[in-house]
Amino acid sequence: MNRREFITTVAKGAIAAGLGLVAIEASYLFSYFGPTEGFMPDWKGDLPELDADGLILFKGEPVSVVEILDVIAKTGSFLFLFPGVFHGRNETLPGIVSRDAQGNLYASSRKCTHEGCLVTFRDDIVLGSKSYQKVWLCRCHDGLFNAQRDGEVLAGPPPTRLPQFDIEFVDEGEKVRLVSR
Ligand code: FES
């Protein structure tokens, strides 16, 4: 079994088989789990990255939609890195894919455009006297971005929108491409 088949097997639930080797491979694949909120602007680990075409790669191999959904089911979100611009500087930025209650996927930069804290997805949230749906939330100063549009600022101090991605499935979902909006 090659690595791709192995990972797909893991993603389809082979972890439950309890094999030691599977457990090792699973911990390798999911080693990029990190805290979902708060200050971690410098955190980098073994994360999937976008290539020049926007394909999500992990250790040089494409990540499938099955794997992404599996990671989201286990951890609440799928994290990746991408080349971007933060406050005028070119940087490797953290990105995030999350899923709403209806199963829709949203992909975004994870670094709040205010001071760089990490955002998380919320289906519903009440801030002050207002309720919002489908948003990216930055807990540091309650910055809120619209996940259904272009990441526009809905509340809080962020000065600019949060960069968003369109999600494309390639080769029947065996590969996933993120395209900047
Ligand atoms: S760092 Fe996100 S609102 Fe301030």
Residues whose N, C-alpha, C, O or C-beta is under 5 A from the ligand:
A	BS01	FES	C112 H114 E115 G116 C117 C138 C140 H141 D142 G143 G156 P158
